[in-house]
Structures are given as structure tokens and as C-alpha cells.
């Protein structure tokens, strides 16, 4: 019985110790502001990476961070397009 209890406790505690935790923010003006918000999220499957998106419009920057799904290409973000006229 002791062995079963140990196994149950171990199986409950191990997954939470292996989960990924990401900083989360939406449209922060700087990376420091985003990281300083002290808001984190535990990423649950199928979200397995932390993603940072930087939107730049003129001189304004907006930084957003969240959990994300790993793309099929193995790297985060949209696929890069090839400029016209290049192979």
C-alpha cells in the first residue's frame, strides 16, 4: 500500500515540475514592461514553446508574449517567403 501511495504522489507531482511556464503580456511598449508585469502562464499541450511577437508601426513598438504551438517547420513564426525573382 505504501508503494502505491508513493507512486500516486510521484505521478501527480512530476508532470507539474516538467511543465513550461511563459511570461505573458499583450501590446507592452517595451520588453522590460512585458517582463515586469510578472504575469506567467503554464503552457499545456499542445502549446509547447514560449513565443514573443514584436509589432512595429512607425516608431511605435508593441510586444506580446504567450504560449504557442511549435510549427511543423520546427521554428516559431510564420513561414518566410522568398522574394520575387530569387530561386
N, C-alpha and C positions, 0 to 999 in steps of 0.2 A: 504494500500500500504506500509506503514511504517513497518507493521508486516511482510509482505512478504519479504521486503528487509532485515530485521533483520534475518529472518530465512535463507535466502540465504547466507548471510555473515557468520552466525554461522556454517552452514553446510560446507562451504568452509574452514573455519579456524580450526574447531575441528579435522578432520582427520589428518592434518599435525602435530598437537600438540600431537597426540597419537602415532605417528609412532616411530619405533625403529631405533636408529642410532648406527652403529657399527664402531669401529676402523678397518681400512683395511690396510693390508700390505702383502707383498709376500716375503718369504725367508729372513726375517730380522735375524741378528745374535743373537740379544737379545730382550727380551720383552720391555725393555726401548727404544731400537731403533725403534721398531714397534710402540709403543705408542707415541714416539716423532715425528713421521712422520706427525702428525696432519692431517691425511687423514681419513675422515669418509664417511660412505655410509648410506643413508636412506634405510632401508630394506622394500621392497614392497612384498605383498603377492605373492606367498606362503612362502617367506623367512621370518621367524618369530623369529629367535634366532641369537645371535652372536656366532660364532664358532672360536676357536683357535686350530690350528694344530701345534704340535711340532714334527719335524722330527729330529732324532738323528742318525748320522752316524759317528761312532768312537767318536772323541772328538768334532766334529762339530755339531752345532745345527742350525736349520732353523725354524723360527716361521712365520706362516701365519695366518692372521685373515680375516674373511669375514662374510657376512650374510649367513645364511643357513636355510634349511627346517628342521623342527622338525621331527625326525624319528618316525615311528609308535610305537617304543618301549617307547617313551616318554623321551628318553635321547639322547644327541648328540653322534655321533661317530658310528663306525661300531659295529655290534653285537659281543659280546665277545664269543670266542669259549671255549668249555670245554676241558681241557687237556685229552688226551687219557688215558683210564684206570680209570677215575673217573665218577661217576654217574651224 
